[in-house]
């Protein structure tokens, strides 16, 4: 397996296999991204969505972990640990953490004895990473990783921020070796009426106020609305199976406020 540093931004070498366009920090390219607004009543699509998500997470990175802990009552810690366990990979496995944010999943992966590699589109998030894992700024719809180069991949609470889930799932199937595992988390819509009613009030009304008080109000108004980007759970599972994870399964966590999808790469 060939290793080189091409395209790496931080840390040790990653399993790169091709060159991708990179933003030169401080360039006109970067300033255009930073000018994108996420304080909007409509949900963007395509390149506009990608640029908005990147700029928004650059902005909220400094207090992202603190706000997450407060608004989830630290349940996010439990969800991540469960997702790492569900990888069911032997110690020493190389695992991608995609849309890695500040590296929380990388910390849990390392504690489980794995070798995490962190990738995120947001330079602000990568700059706030505290995991010490190798890091790279990358569009995770075009992973700079060789075919079958990793044992597993994870993505925590970012599926709804991606422009094309079909493309992402195919990229997972490309870079994960046969027999390797994936474990994906995102917010969910509870199926029980009472829980759904309470979650709608909390996530739609209370969370934006917490975000406005502690971080960026517009960002935390967008995040609850972004749930509508996600397909129904049956479709998500079918998309994963079509991409190359034929045993893909879906599970609701904490009454359905979070969803987890796992699967094994086809031989």
PEDADA-V9505 format. One record per residue. N is the residue number from 1. SS is DSSP state (2 for helix, 1 for strand, 0 for the rest). OMEGA is omega as a letter, one per 40 degrees, with the letter a starting at -180 (* if undefined). D_LAST is the distance of its C-alpha to the last C-alpha in Angstrom with 2 decimals. Layout:
BEGIN
{{N,SS,OMEGA,D_LAST} {N,SS,OMEGA,D_LAST}}
END
This chain:
BEGIN
{{1,0,a,19.04} {2,0,i,22.08} {3,0,i,24.07} {4,1,a,26.96} {5,0,a,29.10} {6,0,i,29.24} {7,0,a,29.56} {8,0,i,29.68} {9,0,a,32.47} {10,0,i,32.56} {11,0,a,31.59} {12,0,a,29.43} {13,0,i,27.17} {14,1,a,23.97} {15,1,a,21.03} {16,0,i,22.65} {17,0,i,21.62} {18,0,a,24.24} {19,0,i,27.64} {20,0,i,28.37} {21,0,i,31.86} {22,0,i,33.35} {23,0,i,36.36} {24,0,a,39.30} {25,0,a,40.75} {26,0,a,44.34} {27,0,i,44.00} {28,2,i,44.97} {29,2,a,41.31} {30,2,a,41.14} {31,2,i,44.42} {32,2,i,43.30} {33,2,a,40.33} {34,2,i,42.69} {35,0,a,45.05} {36,0,a,42.56} {37,0,i,43.74} {38,0,i,41.70} {39,0,a,44.90} {40,0,i,44.47} {41,0,a,44.60} {42,0,i,41.87} {43,0,a,38.14} {44,0,i,37.21} {45,0,i,34.39} {46,2,a,32.71} {47,2,i,34.09} {48,2,i,36.89} {49,2,a,34.57} {50,2,i,32.64} {51,2,i,35.95} {52,2,a,37.41} {53,2,a,34.56} {54,2,a,34.69} {55,2,a,38.49} {56,2,a,38.60} {57,2,i,36.31} {58,2,a,38.24} {59,2,a,41.33} {60,2,a,40.26} {61,2,a,38.40} {62,2,a,41.40} {63,2,a,41.70} {64,2,a,38.22} {65,2,a,37.37} {66,2,a,40.80} {67,2,i,40.72} {68,2,a,37.27} {69,2,a,38.55} {70,2,a,41.70} {71,2,i,40.36} {72,2,a,37.57} {73,0,i,39.83} {74,0,i,37.18} {75,2,i,34.62} {76,2,i,32.31} {77,2,i,32.20} {78,2,a,30.99} {79,2,a,28.34} {80,2,i,26.83} {81,2,i,26.83} {82,2,a,25.13} {83,2,i,22.35} {84,2,i,21.83} {85,2,a,21.74} {86,0,i,19.10} {87,0,i,16.61} {88,0,i,16.62} {89,0,i,15.73} {90,0,i,17.71} {91,0,a,20.87} {92,0,i,20.83} {93,0,i,17.62} {94,1,a,18.09} {95,1,i,18.11} {96,1,i,19.41} {97,1,a,22.20} {98,1,a,22.60} {99,0,a,26.04} {100,0,i,26.94} {101,0,a,30.63} {102,0,i,32.73} {103,0,a,29.89} {104,2,i,30.13} {105,2,i,26.41} {106,2,i,26.40} {107,2,a,29.18} {108,2,i,27.32} {109,2,i,24.15} {110,2,i,26.43} {111,2,i,28.23} {112,0,i,25.01} {113,0,a,24.56} {114,0,i,21.97} {115,1,a,22.53} {116,1,i,22.93} {117,1,a,23.34} {118,1,i,25.50} {119,1,i,25.58} {120,1,i,28.02} {121,0,a,30.03} {122,0,i,33.21} {123,2,i,35.13} {124,2,i,37.33} {125,2,i,34.55} {126,2,i,33.24} {127,2,i,36.86} {128,0,a,37.19} {129,0,a,34.06} {130,0,a,35.11} {131,0,a,31.92} {132,0,i,32.50} {133,0,i,28.87} {134,1,a,28.17} {135,1,i,28.75} {136,1,i,28.50} {137,1,a,29.82} {138,0,i,27.21} {139,0,a,26.44} {140,0,i,23.08} {141,0,i,22.49} {142,0,a,22.51} {143,0,i,20.92} {144,0,a,22.22} {145,0,a,19.08} {146,0,i,17.05} {147,0,i,13.54} {148,0,a,11.03} {149,0,a,14.27} {150,1,a,14.24} {151,1,a,12.84} {152,1,i,13.95} {153,1,i,16.31} {154,1,i,19.25} {155,1,a,21.91} {156,1,i,25.13} {157,0,i,27.48} {158,0,a,26.98} {159,2,a,24.92} {160,2,i,28.25} {161,2,a,29.49} {162,0,a,26.90} {163,0,a,27.98} {164,0,a,24.82} {165,2,i,22.10} {166,2,i,19.94} {167,2,a,20.02} {168,2,a,19.30} {169,2,i,16.21} {170,2,i,14.88} {171,2,i,15.92} {172,2,a,14.05} {173,2,a,10.74} {174,2,a,12.01} {175,2,i,13.17} {176,1,a,10.76} {177,1,i,8.34} {178,1,a,4.62} {179,1,i,6.00} {180,1,a,9.10} {181,1,i,11.57} {182,1,i,14.16} {183,1,a,17.63} {184,1,i,20.16} {185,1,i,23.85} {186,1,i,26.61} {187,1,a,29.91} {188,0,i,30.04} {189,0,a,32.61} {190,0,a,33.72} {191,0,i,33.96} {192,0,a,37.05} {193,2,a,40.10} {194,2,i,42.07} {195,2,i,39.31} {196,2,i,38.53} {197,2,i,42.26} {198,2,i,42.61} {199,2,i,39.52} {200,2,i,40.79} {201,2,a,44.10} {202,2,a,42.75} {203,2,a,39.98} {204,2,a,42.06} {205,2,a,45.49} {206,2,a,45.44} {207,2,i,42.51} {208,2,i,44.04} {209,2,i,47.31} {210,2,i,45.73} {211,2,a,44.04} {212,2,a,47.36} {213,2,a,49.20} {214,2,a,46.90} {215,0,a,45.02} {216,0,a,44.84} {217,2,a,45.88} {218,2,i,44.41} {219,2,a,40.93} {220,2,i,40.95} {221,2,i,42.27} {222,2,a,39.36} {223,2,i,36.64} {224,2,a,37.45} {225,2,a,37.69} {226,2,i,34.32} {227,2,a,32.64} {228,2,i,33.40} {229,2,a,30.79} {230,0,i,28.00} {231,0,i,26.82} {232,0,a,27.08} {233,2,i,24.46} {234,2,i,23.15} {235,2,i,22.64} {236,2,i,20.95} {237,2,i,18.34} {238,2,i,17.90} {239,2,i,17.64} {240,2,i,14.77} {241,2,i,12.92} {242,2,a,13.86} {243,2,i,12.70} {244,0,i,8.99} {245,0,a,9.46} {246,0,i,9.98} {247,0,a,11.57} {248,0,i,13.88} {249,1,a,17.32} {250,1,i,20.77} {251,1,i,23.58} {252,1,i,27.17} {253,1,i,28.81} {254,2,i,32.58} {255,2,i,33.48} {256,2,i,31.30} {257,0,i,32.78} {258,1,i,29.37} {259,1,i,25.92} {260,1,i,22.59} {261,1,i,19.10} {262,1,i,16.00} {263,1,i,12.30} {264,1,i,8.87} {265,0,i,6.48} {266,0,i,3.84} {267,0,*,0.00}}
END
